[in-house]
Amino acid sequence: MNTSETIIKTHNPFKIKPLNGNAPRVLKMARRLNTKYWIAAGTLLGLYRDGDFIKGDTDIDIEVEGYGGVYSDTIKTFSDMTLIRTVHKNNKPMQIAFVHLDCIFDVYVFWHEGDFMVNHNDCGKMQVPARFYKDLAILRTKYGDFPCPDPLDDYLAVRYGENWETPANHKGLYTHAI
């Protein structure tokens, strides 16, 4: 999909499938990032709510704070992974997706806009209060400790609704500003 503002590029086609036994190993690769990062989306929800990856999830979700050079730094950091997809909006990277050990490793870049952290991609616009990322918490999991938004329960309620503790039968899209 291409518009005057958004460029989505597939670099190396990859068949999407559920996460496999290599997911914990691939998740730990996030620690290579030399910038502020946190586990996010379905990865965070599953590890916190269920104590493991959500059954049927297809990727590992990491979010980073945007800065000049975040795209090239991320590409260099994960040069041993295969780049499969990028999304840019207004010349800013929004998503940099890789595959490694048959697992998709999605890096979403969130940019400061006033009191919010914002990301745009083909699912829409995600806008989250920046206060959740000011001082990150540490989520202790059976796969290790990872940074996450704080306070976590409040963040999950904002991101997924008040019923975030109840597993859904579907995956939602970014449909509105939070």
C-alpha positions in Angstrom: 0.0 0.0 0.0 1.4 3.4 -1.0 0.0 6.8 -0.4 1.6 10.2 -0.6 2.6 9.9 3.1 2.9 6.1 3.8 5.3 3.7 2.2 5.0 0.0 2.9 7.6 -2.2 1.4 7.9 -6.0 1.5 11.6 -6.9 1.3 11.7 -10.7 1.5 8.4 -12.6 1.3 7.7 -14.8 4.3 4.8 -17.1 5.0 3.2 -16.0 8.3 2.7 -18.9 10.8 2.3 -19.2 14.5 5.3 -18.8 16.8 7.4 -21.8 17.3 9.8 -23.1 20.0 12.4 -20.6 19.0 10.3 -17.6 20.1 11.9 -17.2 23.5 15.4 -17.2 21.9 14.3 -14.6 19.4 12.6 -12.5 22.1 15.8 -12.3 24.0 17.5 -10.7 20.9 15.6 -7.5 21.8 18.3 -6.9 24.4 20.7 -6.1 21.7 19.0 -2.8 21.1 21.1 0.2 22.2 18.0 2.4 22.7 14.9 2.5 24.9 12.7 -0.4 24.0 9.9 -2.4 25.6 7.9 -5.5 24.9 4.5 -4.7 23.4 1.2 -5.7 21.9 0.4 -9.5 21.9 3.8 -10.4 23.2 3.3 -8.2 26.3 -0.3 -9.2 26.8 0.4 -12.9 26.6 3.5 -12.9 28.8 1.8 -10.8 31.5 -1.8 -12.2 31.4 -1.1 -15.8 30.4 2.5 -16.3 31.5 3.5 -17.3 27.9 3.1 -16.3 24.3 -0.6 -16.2 23.2 -1.4 -19.4 21.4 -1.6 -18.8 17.6 0.3 -15.5 17.9 2.5 -15.0 14.8 5.1 -12.5 15.9 7.2 -11.0 18.7 6.4 -7.3 19.2 8.9 -4.8 20.4 8.4 -1.0 20.5 11.2 1.6 20.5 11.3 5.3 20.9 11.9 7.1 17.6 15.0 9.2 17.0 17.1 10.2 14.0 19.0 7.1 13.0 16.6 4.6 14.5 16.1 2.8 11.2 19.8 2.4 10.3 20.7 1.4 13.9 17.9 -1.2 14.0 18.9 -2.7 10.6 22.6 -2.9 11.8 21.7 -4.4 15.2 19.7 -7.2 13.6 21.8 -7.7 10.5 21.8 -11.5 11.1 18.0 -11.5 10.7 16.2 -11.3 7.4 14.4 -8.0 6.8 10.9 -8.7 5.6 8.9 -5.5 5.9 9.2 -1.8 6.5 6.6 1.0 7.0 7.5 4.6 6.8 5.2 7.6 7.2 6.3 11.1 6.3 9.8 9.7 6.0 9.9 8.4 9.5 10.2 4.6 10.1 7.1 3.1 11.8 7.7 -0.6 11.5 10.9 -2.7 10.8 10.0 -6.4 10.6 12.5 -9.3 10.5 12.3 -13.0 10.5 14.8 -15.2 12.4 14.6 -18.9 13.3 11.2 -18.9 11.6 9.8 -16.3 14.0 8.7 -12.8 13.0 10.4 -10.1 15.0 8.4 -6.8 14.7 10.0 -3.5 15.8 7.4 -0.7 15.9 8.8 2.8 16.2 6.8 5.3 18.3 7.4 9.0 18.0 6.7 11.8 20.5 3.8 14.0 19.5 2.9 16.3 22.4 1.9 14.2 25.4 1.6 11.0 23.3 3.7 8.4 21.6 2.4 7.7 18.1 2.9 5.0 15.5 1.2 4.8 12.1 1.1 1.6 10.0 -1.3 -0.2 7.7 -3.5 -1.1 10.7 -4.0 2.6 11.4 -2.8 5.0 14.0 -1.8 4.0 17.6 -1.6 6.9 20.0 -0.7 6.2 23.6 -0.1 8.6 26.5 3.7 9.1 26.8 3.5 8.8 30.6 3.4 5.0 30.2 7.0 5.1 28.7 8.6 7.7 30.9 9.9 5.2 33.5 9.5 1.6 32.3 8.7 -1.3 34.6 10.4 -4.7 34.4 8.2 -7.7 33.6 9.6 -10.9 35.0 8.8 -13.8 32.8 9.9 -17.4 32.5 12.0 -16.3 29.6 13.8 -13.5 31.4 13.1 -9.9 32.5 12.0 -7.3 29.9 11.1 -3.6 30.0 7.4 -2.8 29.6 5.1 0.3 30.0 4.3 1.4 33.5 1.8 1.2 35.2 1.2 -2.0 33.2 -2.4 -2.7 34.2 -3.4 0.8 33.3 -1.5 0.6 30.0 -3.2 -2.6 29.0 -6.7 -1.2 29.9 -5.9 1.8 27.6 -4.6 -0.3 24.8 -7.1 -3.2 24.9 -10.0 -2.0 27.0 -11.2 -2.7 30.5 -11.6 -6.4 29.6 -8.0 -7.0 28.7 -7.7 -9.8 31.2 -10.3 -11.9 29.2 -8.8 -13.5 26.1 -10.5 -12.3 22.9 -11.4 -14.5 19.9 -10.0 -12.0 17.4 -7.1 -9.6 16.9 -8.1 -6.0 16.9 -6.8 -3.2 14.7 -5.7 0.3 15.5 -8.9 2.1 14.9 -8.7 5.3 17.0 -6.6 7.5 19.1 -6.4 6.6 22.7 
